[in-house]
């Protein structure tokens, strides 16, 4: 019996691709650089914003200075607009309410920078008692390093076998492997099922309602 579920954020709880696309494309335009269609961003996200900017830049422009310029434009805009187009996936709110009713403990582990992670969770899930919500913080390791999961386990006083980790990318699958916790992949997120299956998760679920079968 699992006592807790740790969720990834982008592509798992919330479809945030529209706001990420708009913010990065805006920064690229302001630097006189080509933009990308929204669907292309599904394969750029997952490793934090600095890696997102690097992937969005043309190959010859991927310098530390240019990544910094994109960041300086993107972050102030995204702080204001990160819930403009983002929405919870169908069935997520119902799932979280059911888990709350069952007394399952909840946490979030995201590579999105910490302040934006907190804002998005508070905006969409203010009635859900997430015990720990962590995004990327200065000096912390990014997923797939297991640090963020290990911090959550320690903070909540949980053993590895008491936790189910849920995510939508290869980064999430590898995070669970590195942290030695059971993992579910979600088929509604940003990456194809084949990418998740390559890491042999416990299962790949097609709808949030299926998660409770693995508690």
Backbone torsions as a table, in degrees:
resi	resn	phi	psi	omega
1	UNK	NA	125.9	178.3
2	UNK	-84.5	138.1	178.7
3	UNK	-95.7	-19.2	-173.0
4	UNK	-148.9	153.8	173.6
5	UNK	-125.0	129.3	174.3
6	UNK	-105.6	121.7	-178.9
7	UNK	-103.8	138.1	158.3
8	UNK	-66.5	165.1	-178.5
9	UNK	-102.1	-73.8	-175.2
10	UNK	-68.2	125.6	179.5
11	UNK	85.2	-5.6	180.0
12	UNK	-119.6	-59.0	174.2
13	UNK	-89.2	-40.0	-170.8
14	UNK	-130.9	135.1	170.3
15	UNK	-85.3	99.8	-173.8
16	UNK	-106.4	8.2	-169.2
17	UNK	-66.1	-32.1	-179.0
18	UNK	-63.4	-45.4	179.9
19	UNK	-70.5	-37.9	177.1
20	UNK	-64.0	-44.9	178.3
21	UNK	-59.8	-49.0	-177.6
22	UNK	-62.2	-42.3	-178.3
23	UNK	-67.1	-43.7	-179.1
24	UNK	-71.2	-42.5	178.4
25	UNK	-61.5	-37.6	177.4
26	UNK	-61.4	-44.6	179.6
27	UNK	-65.3	-41.7	178.1
28	UNK	-61.6	-45.0	178.9
29	UNK	-59.3	-42.8	-178.4
30	UNK	-66.8	-20.9	176.2
31	UNK	-97.0	6.4	178.7
32	UNK	72.2	28.4	-175.8
33	UNK	-113.9	156.8	-179.5
34	UNK	-67.3	149.8	179.8
35	UNK	-102.3	-179.7	-176.4
36	UNK	-130.3	151.3	172.2
37	UNK	-66.9	154.6	-175.1
38	UNK	-56.6	-41.4	-175.3
39	UNK	-62.6	-29.0	-179.2
40	UNK	-64.3	-27.7	-177.6
41	UNK	-70.1	-17.6	177.2
42	UNK	-59.7	-27.2	-177.3
43	UNK	-101.9	2.5	177.1
44	UNK	-101.3	-23.4	-175.3
45	UNK	-87.5	169.2	173.4
46	UNK	117.9	-19.6	-176.7
47	UNK	-116.9	20.7	-178.3
48	UNK	93.9	164.1	-170.8
49	UNK	-71.3	-32.4	-178.2
50	UNK	-65.8	-39.1	175.9
51	UNK	-69.6	-35.2	174.7
52	UNK	-59.4	-47.6	-179.7
53	UNK	-63.3	-42.9	179.9
54	UNK	-59.3	-44.0	-179.3
55	UNK	-68.6	-31.5	-178.2
56	UNK	-76.6	-23.8	-179.0
57	UNK	-74.8	148.2	172.4
58	UNK	-58.0	150.6	-171.8
59	UNK	-54.2	-38.5	-178.1
60	UNK	-79.0	-2.8	-176.0
61	UNK	-112.4	9.6	-173.0
62	UNK	-84.0	57.3	178.4
63	UNK	-96.4	160.9	177.1
64	UNK	-59.5	-38.9	179.7
65	UNK	-64.0	-44.3	-178.0
66	UNK	-70.4	-38.7	175.6
67	UNK	-60.1	-40.2	177.4
68	UNK	-64.2	-38.7	177.7
69	UNK	-63.2	-43.5	178.7
70	UNK	-63.2	-42.2	179.2
71	UNK	-61.2	-42.9	-177.0
72	UNK	-65.0	-27.2	176.2
73	UNK	-84.8	-43.5	-173.2
74	UNK	-66.8	-50.4	-168.4
75	UNK	-60.7	-48.0	178.8
76	UNK	-60.8	-37.3	178.1
77	UNK	-67.6	-46.0	-175.3
78	UNK	-68.2	-31.2	176.8
79	UNK	-58.0	-31.8	-179.0
80	UNK	-90.8	-31.9	-168.0
81	UNK	-114.7	17.7	-173.0
82	UNK	-78.6	-1.0	172.5
83	UNK	-124.5	19.1	179.6
84	UNK	-64.9	-50.6	-176.6
85	UNK	-114.6	-13.6	-179.9
86	UNK	-67.7	144.4	179.8
87	UNK	-147.9	148.3	171.4
88	UNK	-62.1	146.1	176.4
89	UNK	-67.9	153.1	178.3
90	UNK	-55.2	128.2	177.0
91	UNK	91.3	-10.7	-177.5
92	UNK	-69.2	-46.3	-178.6
93	UNK	-61.6	-40.1	178.3
94	UNK	-65.3	-41.2	177.8
95	UNK	-61.2	-47.4	-178.1
96	UNK	-62.7	-37.6	176.5
97	UNK	-64.6	-39.7	179.0
98	UNK	-66.3	-42.9	178.5
99	UNK	-63.3	-40.6	176.7
100	UNK	-59.1	-44.6	-179.9
101	UNK	-64.5	-29.7	178.9
102	UNK	-83.0	-7.4	-178.1
103	UNK	79.7	17.5	176.3
104	UNK	-74.7	131.8	-178.7
105	UNK	-81.2	144.7	-169.6
106	UNK	-127.0	144.7	177.6
107	UNK	-148.9	163.6	177.5
108	UNK	-127.9	134.8	176.0
109	UNK	-130.3	109.1	-173.4
110	UNK	-127.3	150.2	169.8
111	UNK	-86.2	-5.7	173.0
112	UNK	-65.3	146.5	-178.3
113	UNK	-61.6	150.7	-161.7
114	UNK	-60.7	-45.7	-175.5
115	UNK	-63.5	-37.7	178.3
116	UNK	-70.2	-37.0	176.3
117	UNK	-59.6	-47.4	179.0
118	UNK	-60.7	-43.2	-177.1
119	UNK	-64.3	-44.9	-177.1
120	UNK	-66.5	-42.7	178.2
121	UNK	-63.1	-44.3	179.7
122	UNK	-63.5	-38.3	-177.0
123	UNK	-67.7	-46.9	-173.4
124	UNK	-93.9	-25.3	-171.5
125	UNK	-131.5	39.7	-177.0
126	UNK	-62.9	-20.8	-179.5
127	UNK	-94.4	2.3	-178.6
128	UNK	-101.7	127.8	-174.5
129	UNK	-82.7	67.2	171.9
130	UNK	-63.7	123.9	-177.8
131	UNK	-77.3	-37.0	179.7
132	UNK	-136.2	130.0	174.6
133	UNK	-127.5	113.5	-177.9
134	UNK	-124.5	128.3	165.5
135	UNK	-107.2	-169.7	178.8
136	UNK	-75.8	133.3	179.4
137	UNK	-121.4	154.3	-180.0
138	UNK	-53.0	127.6	177.5
139	UNK	87.4	-10.8	179.5
140	UNK	-86.9	155.4	175.2
141	UNK	-78.5	144.1	175.0
142	UNK	-88.1	150.5	168.9
143	UNK	-56.4	142.7	17.9
144	UNK	-87.2	7.5	171.5
145	UNK	-58.1	139.1	-174.5
146	UNK	-78.3	1.7	-172.5
147	UNK	-53.1	-45.5	-173.4
148	UNK	-66.2	-37.9	176.9
149	UNK	-68.2	-42.0	179.6
150	UNK	-64.2	-36.1	175.3
151	UNK	-62.1	-42.4	-179.5
152	UNK	-66.4	-44.1	178.2
153	UNK	-58.2	-44.8	-179.4
154	UNK	-66.3	-44.6	-178.4
155	UNK	-62.2	-37.3	-176.2
156	UNK	-93.6	-3.5	178.7
157	UNK	66.7	41.0	-174.9
158	UNK	-111.3	150.8	171.2
159	UNK	-90.2	158.1	-176.5
160	UNK	-59.9	-36.7	-176.9
161	UNK	-78.2	-2.4	178.3
162	UNK	-94.9	1.4	-170.3
163	UNK	-121.0	143.3	171.0
164	UNK	-117.4	125.7	178.5
165	UNK	-101.7	137.9	-174.3
166	UNK	-129.7	125.7	-178.8
167	UNK	-156.1	176.8	-170.6
168	UNK	-122.3	1.4	-176.5
169	UNK	-131.6	169.4	174.6
170	UNK	-60.3	-31.8	176.7
171	UNK	-60.0	-42.5	179.3
172	UNK	-67.3	-42.6	-179.9
173	UNK	-61.7	-43.0	-179.5
174	UNK	-70.2	-33.2	175.7
175	UNK	-58.8	-46.2	-179.9
176	UNK	-64.3	-40.7	177.3
177	UNK	-60.8	-46.7	-178.2
178	UNK	-65.2	-33.3	-179.9
179	UNK	-86.9	-7.0	178.6
180	UNK	60.4	47.7	174.9
181	UNK	-125.5	155.2	177.2
182	UNK	-67.4	147.5	-172.4
183	UNK	-137.1	140.6	168.4
184	UNK	-112.6	135.6	169.2
185	UNK	-93.4	149.8	178.6
186	UNK	-114.9	131.7	-174.9
187	UNK	-84.0	-6.6	-177.4
188	UNK	-91.8	-0.3	-172.8
189	UNK	-86.4	-148.0	-169.6
190	UNK	-87.1	-17.6	-172.1
191	UNK	-118.8	155.6	-178.6
192	UNK	-69.9	155.0	-180.0
193	UNK	-54.9	-37.1	-176.8
194	UNK	-61.6	-36.1	179.1
195	UNK	-63.5	-39.6	179.4
196	UNK	-71.9	-43.9	-175.7
197	UNK	-61.2	-29.0	-179.1
198	UNK	-61.8	-18.7	-178.6
199	UNK	-102.9	5.1	174.6
200	UNK	54.3	55.5	174.7
201	UNK	-67.1	169.1	176.5
202	UNK	-53.2	-42.2	176.6
203	UNK	-166.6	166.1	170.6
204	UNK	-118.9	118.3	-175.0
205	UNK	-100.9	146.2	-176.4
206	UNK	-95.1	-17.2	-179.0
207	UNK	-147.4	144.5	-178.7
208	UNK	-53.8	-32.2	-178.2
209	UNK	-61.0	-20.9	-178.9
210	UNK	-74.9	-18.3	-174.6
211	UNK	-58.6	-37.7	-175.1
212	UNK	-64.1	-16.9	177.7
213	UNK	-69.3	-13.4	-173.7
214	UNK	-112.8	13.5	178.5
215	UNK	-83.0	NA	NA
